[in-house]
Amino acid sequence: ESIISVLLYTNEGKQAALSFTKRELLRWDLVTGKQLGEPLVVPDKGDEFKEIKEALIYEHEGRQMAVSYTIYGALWRWDLATGRCSGVTEPREWGHMNENIEGGVIYEHFGKPAVLLWTIAGFFWRWDLAEGRLIGRALFGHDKDINGVLIYDYEGSSTALSWGDGGTLWSLGLSDENAIGVRLEGHEDYVFDALVYDCHGKPAAVSYGQDESLLFWDLVNGKPLRPVIQNAVYEMQLYKEKGRQLGFSGYTDATLQRWDLEEGKPLGAILDGHDSFVNGILIYEVAGKPIALTWSDDKTLRRWDLALGREFGCPFEGHTKEVNGALLYELDGRNSALSWSSDGTLRCWDLSVHNAVSTVLKGHENIIEGALIYKHEGRIAAL
């Protein structure tokens, strides 16, 4: 059965991994490559329990735990050291059987682990993972599908920002059991993503979507910080320079742009280089200066000096098909990157070299969709 996803955790001080399929979770010792214990199997107790939608890892009282849930909202809590199921929550216990779960995220509720689940229909459910109880009532804020949720801290309390197909965002304080939330309206279509940043000591957000608009939000008052900017942004990462909150975005035409988020305006000229769609952005530092790494359907990775607003070094060439992802790591004190591609290879790059030649990792026979980096006996390894 195909693996849905793989998560990293620590088992007795050693790096381990949790993989899961629709019916079971498997624990792996990444030092020996062997399976840890027996599979964690979800009992077949009816349709609502049959298929795992997702699993999330959290810590409780010093123990590594996981919570898995089905599309119908059945939750299972697992102790990853013992493999013991420490609690089952049936969807019928909280009126959730007819709502398909779309996603979940772990957060902290008054010092204890909790999970926020959201449904296709736009409902939110909060679950106390320590006590195994529902927190408050169901919350509703979106008229259409929810596309993403992030958690941020405001005045010591966990707050969620969500966005969806209907063009709205919703800011919700999670500590209040009867929270109402603040609806943020301005987009006219599907919202791709949103990012939270600090604007003069208060939480703010930037969002962008299918309607080719960029909006800046005051998350305290729930109002726009400035007029809508028409811009075809589809990817953005945040960074700071000299205390200023800035952003680096990719456009649908393969160009890139720096942004002053506090002022809500472009910073400098548009940057050209890639010949096709840019699939991702990561930002790191060199001697205290921000550098961006981008990868594209044009089979290359490129570096950008964000302080000067220009390309840094030569393009990284070697992949024979589109580059699907990349991760940053440090090797012998040098900034490095691992990239993977539809050509079935991974490549290791030394980011400190002007014109780097990659180390090729072969083994896959088809498209690589993701990778994880961890330490193995003091050395960098990848999964």
C-alpha positions as CSV (number, residue, x, y, z in Angstrom):
1,E,0.0,0.0,0.0
2,S,1.4,3.4,-0.9
3,I,2.9,5.7,1.8
4,I,1.0,8.9,2.3
5,S,3.8,10.7,4.2
6,V,6.8,10.4,6.4
7,L,7.5,12.4,9.6
8,L,10.7,12.6,11.7
9,Y,10.9,12.3,15.5
10,T,13.3,11.2,18.2
11,N,13.3,7.7,19.8
12,E,15.5,7.3,22.9
13,G,17.8,10.1,21.7
14,K,18.1,8.7,18.1
15,Q,16.6,9.9,14.9
16,A,13.5,7.9,13.9
17,A,10.7,8.2,11.3
18,L,7.0,7.6,11.2
19,S,5.5,6.6,7.9
20,F,1.8,5.9,7.4
21,T,-0.6,4.4,4.8
22,K,-4.3,4.5,4.9
23,R,-4.5,1.7,7.4
24,E,-1.4,1.7,9.6
25,L,1.6,3.6,10.9
26,L,5.1,2.3,10.9
27,R,8.0,3.4,13.1
28,W,11.6,3.2,11.7
29,D,15.1,3.4,13.3
30,L,17.0,5.6,10.8
31,V,20.3,4.4,12.2
32,T,19.8,0.7,11.4
33,G,17.0,1.1,8.8
34,K,14.9,-1.4,10.6
35,Q,11.3,-1.2,11.7
36,L,10.6,-0.3,15.4
37,G,8.1,-2.7,17.0
38,E,4.9,-3.8,15.4
39,P,2.8,-1.7,13.0
40,L,0.3,0.7,14.6
41,V,-2.9,-0.6,13.1
42,V,-6.2,1.3,13.1
43,P,-9.0,-1.1,14.1
44,D,-11.7,-1.6,11.5
45,K,-14.8,-0.4,13.5
46,G,-16.8,1.0,10.6
47,D,-16.5,3.3,7.6
48,E,-15.5,6.3,9.7
49,F,-12.4,4.5,11.0
50,K,-11.2,2.8,7.9
51,E,-8.7,5.2,6.2
52,I,-6.1,7.5,7.8
53,K,-6.2,11.0,6.4
54,E,-3.1,12.3,8.1
55,A,-0.8,11.9,11.2
56,L,0.8,14.6,13.2
57,I,3.6,14.4,15.8
58,Y,3.6,16.2,19.1
59,E,5.2,16.0,22.6
60,H,3.4,15.5,25.9
61,E,5.1,15.2,29.3
62,G,8.4,14.4,27.6
63,R,7.1,11.7,25.4
64,Q,6.9,11.6,21.6
65,M,3.3,11.2,20.6
66,A,1.3,11.0,17.3
67,V,-2.3,11.7,16.5
68,S,-3.8,10.2,13.4
69,Y,-7.3,11.0,12.1
70,T,-9.6,9.7,9.4
71,I,-11.5,11.7,6.9
72,Y,-14.6,11.3,9.0
73,G,-13.0,12.7,12.1
74,A,-12.1,9.6,14.2
75,L,-8.9,10.4,16.2
76,W,-6.3,8.0,17.5
77,R,-3.5,9.0,19.9
78,W,-0.4,6.9,19.9
79,D,2.6,6.7,22.2
80,L,5.5,6.3,19.7
81,A,7.9,4.7,22.3
82,T,5.5,1.9,23.3
83,G,3.2,1.8,20.3
84,R,0.2,2.0,22.7
85,C,-3.0,3.7,21.6
86,S,-3.7,6.1,24.4
87,G,-7.1,7.2,23.4
88,V,-9.8,6.9,20.7
89,T,-12.3,9.6,19.8
90,E,-15.2,8.6,17.7
91,P,-16.7,11.2,15.4
92,R,-20.2,10.5,16.7
93,E,-19.0,11.8,20.1
94,W,-18.7,15.3,18.7
95,G,-21.2,15.5,15.9
96,H,-18.7,15.3,13.1
97,M,-19.6,12.2,11.1
98,N,-21.0,14.1,8.1
99,E,-18.1,16.5,7.8
100,N,-15.0,15.4,5.8
101,I,-11.8,16.4,7.5
102,E,-9.5,18.4,5.2
103,G,-6.5,19.0,7.4
104,G,-5.1,19.6,10.9
105,V,-2.3,21.4,12.8
106,I,-0.9,21.0,16.3
107,Y,-0.9,24.0,18.6
108,E,-0.6,24.8,22.3
109,H,-3.7,25.3,24.5
110,F,-2.8,26.7,27.9
111,G,0.5,24.8,27.9
112,K,-1.0,21.5,26.7
113,P,-0.9,20.0,23.2
114,A,-4.0,20.4,21.1
115,V,-5.0,19.8,17.4
116,L,-7.1,22.1,15.2
117,L,-9.0,20.2,12.5
118,W,-10.8,21.8,9.6
119,T,-13.4,20.4,7.2
120,I,-14.2,20.8,3.5
121,A,-17.4,22.6,4.5
122,G,-15.5,25.3,6.4
123,F,-15.9,24.1,10.0
124,F,-13.1,24.1,12.7
125,W,-12.9,21.7,15.6
126,R,-10.4,21.9,18.5
127,W,-9.3,18.9,20.4
128,D,-7.3,18.8,23.7
129,L,-4.8,16.0,23.1
130,A,-3.7,15.8,26.8
131,E,-7.2,15.3,28.2
132,G,-8.9,13.8,25.2
133,R,-11.7,16.2,25.1
134,L,-13.3,18.6,22.6
135,I,-12.5,22.3,23.3
136,G,-15.6,24.4,23.0
137,R,-18.0,24.2,20.1
138,A,-17.5,23.8,16.4
139,L,-16.4,27.1,14.7
140,F,-17.6,28.2,11.3
141,G,-16.0,31.0,9.2
142,H,-15.6,30.0,5.6
143,D,-18.3,29.6,2.9
144,K,-16.2,27.3,0.7
145,D,-13.2,25.0,1.1
146,I,-10.3,25.9,3.4
147,N,-7.0,25.9,1.6
148,G,-4.6,26.5,4.5
149,V,-4.2,27.4,8.2
150,L,-1.2,28.7,10.2
151,I,-0.8,29.3,13.9
152,Y,0.8,32.4,15.4
153,D,1.1,33.8,18.9
154,Y,-0.6,37.0,19.9
155,E,-0.3,38.3,23.5
156,G,0.7,34.8,24.7
157,S,-2.3,33.0,23.1
158,S,-2.4,30.7,20.1
159,T,-4.3,32.3,17.1
160,A,-5.1,30.7,13.8
161,L,-5.2,32.4,10.4
162,S,-7.0,30.5,7.7
163,W,-7.8,31.1,4.0
164,G,-10.0,29.5,1.4
165,D,-11.6,29.1,-2.0
166,G,-14.2,31.8,-1.3
167,G,-11.5,34.6,-1.2
168,T,-11.8,35.2,2.5
169,L,-9.4,34.9,5.4
170,W,-10.4,34.2,9.0
171,S,-8.4,35.2,12.2
172,L,-9.4,33.1,15.2
173,G,-8.2,33.2,18.8
174,L,-8.0,29.6,19.9
175,S,-8.0,30.1,23.7
176,D,-11.6,31.2,23.9
177,E,-13.8,28.1,23.9
178,N,-16.6,30.2,22.3
179,A,-14.5,32.1,19.9
180,I,-16.2,34.0,17.0
181,G,-13.2,35.1,15.0
182,V,-12.7,38.0,12.6
183,R,-13.5,37.6,8.9
184,L,-11.1,39.3,6.4
185,E,-12.7,40.1,3.1
186,G,-11.0,41.5,0.0
187,H,-10.0,38.8,-2.4
188,E,-12.4,37.9,-5.2
189,D,-11.2,34.4,-5.8
190,Y,-9.2,31.4,-4.4
191,V,-6.5,32.5,-1.9
192,F,-3.2,30.7,-2.6
193,D,-1.4,31.4,0.7
194,A,-0.9,33.9,3.6
195,L,2.0,34.8,5.8
196,V,2.1,36.4,9.2
197,Y,4.7,39.0,10.1
198,D,5.4,41.7,12.7
199,C,4.4,45.2,11.6
200,H,5.5,47.9,14.2
201,G,5.0,45.5,17.1
202,K,1.6,44.1,16.0
203,P,0.7,41.0,14.0
204,A,0.0,41.6,10.3
205,A,-0.5,39.3,7.3
206,V,0.0,39.3,3.6
207,S,-2.2,37.2,1.3
208,Y,-2.2,36.5,-2.4
209,G,-4.5,34.5,-4.7
210,Q,-6.0,33.5,-8.0
211,D,-7.4,37.0,-8.5
212,E,-3.8,38.3,-8.9
213,S,-4.1,40.6,-5.9
214,L,-1.9,41.2,-2.9
215,L,-3.5,42.3,0.3
216,F,-1.9,43.4,3.6
217,W,-3.9,42.9,6.8
218,D,-4.0,44.3,10.3
219,L,-4.7,41.1,12.3
220,V,-5.5,43.0,15.5
221,N,-8.3,45.1,14.0
222,G,-9.2,42.8,11.1
223,K,-8.9,45.5,8.5
224,P,-6.7,46.0,5.4
225,L,-3.5,48.0,6.1
226,R,-3.6,49.6,2.6
227,P,-5.4,49.3,-0.7
228,V,-5.3,46.2,-2.8
229,I,-2.2,45.8,-5.0
230,Q,-2.9,44.0,-8.3
231,N,0.0,41.6,-8.7
232,A,0.3,38.0,-9.9
233,V,2.2,36.6,-6.9
234,Y,1.9,32.9,-6.3
235,E,4.8,32.2,-3.9
236,M,6.4,34.3,-1.2
237,Q,9.0,33.9,1.7
238,L,9.7,36.4,4.5
239,Y,13.1,37.7,5.6
240,K,14.5,40.6,7.6
241,E,17.2,43.1,6.6
242,K,18.4,45.8,9.0
243,G,15.4,45.3,11.2
244,R,12.9,45.7,8.3
245,Q,10.3,43.0,7.5
246,L,10.7,42.1,3.8
247,G,9.4,39.5,1.4
248,F,10.6,37.8,-1.7
249,S,8.0,36.6,-4.2
250,G,7.7,34.7,-7.4
251,Y,5.4,35.7,-10.2
252,T,3.5,33.5,-12.7
253,D,5.8,34.8,-15.5
254,A,8.9,33.3,-13.8
255,T,10.2,36.7,-12.5
256,L,10.9,37.5,-8.9
257,Q,10.3,40.6,-6.7
258,R,11.4,42.0,-3.3
259,W,8.8,43.6,-1.1
260,D,8.9,46.1,1.8
261,L,6.0,44.6,3.8
262,E,5.9,47.4,6.4
263,E,5.3,49.9,3.6
264,G,3.4,47.5,1.4
265,K,5.3,48.2,-1.8
266,P,7.8,46.6,-4.2
267,L,11.5,47.0,-3.4
268,G,13.7,47.6,-6.4
269,A,13.4,46.2,-9.8
270,I,11.8,42.9,-11.0
271,L,14.5,40.1,-11.1
272,D,14.8,38.0,-14.3
273,G,16.7,34.7,-14.7
274,H,14.5,31.7,-14.7
275,D,13.0,30.7,-18.1
276,S,10.0,28.9,-16.6
277,F,7.7,28.6,-13.6
278,V,9.5,29.0,-10.3
279,N,8.5,26.1,-8.0
280,G,9.9,27.3,-4.7
281,I,11.9,29.8,-2.6
282,L,14.2,29.3,0.4
283,I,16.1,32.1,2.2
284,Y,19.4,31.7,4.1
285,E,22.2,34.0,5.2
286,V,25.8,34.6,4.2
287,A,27.9,36.8,6.5
288,G,24.6,38.3,7.9
289,K,23.2,39.1,4.4
290,P,20.0,37.4,3.1
291,I,20.4,35.1,0.1
292,A,17.5,33.4,-1.7
293,L,17.6,30.0,-3.4
294,T,15.0,29.4,-6.1
295,W,14.2,26.3,-8.2
296,S,12.2,26.0,-11.4
297,D,10.6,24.0,-14.2
298,D,13.6,25.2,-16.3
299,K,15.7,22.4,-14.5
300,T,17.9,24.9,-12.7
301,L,18.4,26.4,-9.2
302,R,19.5,30.0,-8.8
303,R,20.8,32.2,-5.9
304,W,19.8,35.8,-5.4
305,D,21.5,38.5,-3.3
306,L,18.5,40.1,-1.6
307,A,20.4,43.1,-0.3
308,L,21.7,44.1,-3.7
309,G,18.7,42.8,-5.7
310,R,20.6,40.7,-8.2
311,E,21.5,37.1,-9.0
312,F,24.3,35.6,-7.0
313,G,26.8,33.3,-8.7
314,C,26.0,31.0,-11.6
315,P,22.9,28.9,-12.0
316,F,23.0,25.3,-10.7
317,E,22.5,23.0,-13.7
318,G,22.4,19.3,-13.8
319,H,18.8,18.1,-13.4
320,T,17.3,16.9,-16.7
321,K,13.7,17.6,-15.8
322,E,11.9,20.2,-13.6
323,V,13.2,20.7,-10.1
324,N,10.4,19.8,-7.6
325,G,11.9,20.8,-4.3
326,A,15.0,21.7,-2.2
327,L,16.1,21.8,1.4
328,L,18.9,23.7,3.1
329,Y,21.5,22.2,5.4
330,E,25.0,22.9,6.7
331,L,28.0,20.7,5.9
332,D,31.4,21.4,7.5
333,G,30.2,25.0,8.2
334,R,29.2,25.6,4.6
335,N,25.7,26.4,3.4
336,S,24.5,23.5,1.2
337,A,21.3,22.4,-0.5
338,L,19.6,19.1,-1.5
339,S,17.4,19.3,-4.6
340,W,15.1,16.7,-6.1
341,S,13.5,16.4,-9.5
342,S,11.2,14.6,-11.9
343,D,14.3,13.0,-13.4
344,G,14.4,10.6,-10.4
345,T,17.6,12.0,-8.9
346,L,18.7,14.1,-5.9
347,R,21.6,16.5,-6.1
348,C,23.8,18.0,-3.4
349,W,25.0,21.6,-3.9
350,D,27.7,23.7,-2.1
351,L,26.0,27.1,-2.0
352,S,29.3,28.9,-1.1
353,V,30.9,28.1,-4.5
354,H,30.4,30.5,-7.4
355,N,29.9,27.7,-10.0
356,A,29.1,24.5,-8.1
357,V,29.1,21.0,-9.5
358,S,26.6,18.7,-7.8
359,T,26.9,15.3,-6.2
360,V,24.2,13.1,-7.8
361,L,22.2,10.6,-5.7
362,K,20.5,8.0,-7.8
363,G,18.1,5.2,-6.9
364,H,14.6,6.3,-7.7
365,E,13.1,5.2,-11.0
366,N,10.5,7.9,-11.2
367,I,9.4,11.4,-10.1
368,I,10.7,12.4,-6.6
369,E,8.1,14.3,-4.7
370,G,9.8,15.0,-1.4
371,A,12.8,14.4,0.9
372,L,13.8,14.8,4.5
373,I,17.2,15.6,6.0
374,Y,18.5,14.3,9.4
375,K,21.7,13.4,11.2
376,H,23.1,9.9,11.2
377,E,26.0,9.3,13.6
378,G,27.1,12.9,13.2
379,R,26.7,13.0,9.5
380,I,24.1,14.5,7.2
381,A,21.7,12.0,5.7
382,A,18.5,12.2,3.6
383,L,15.4,10.1,3.4
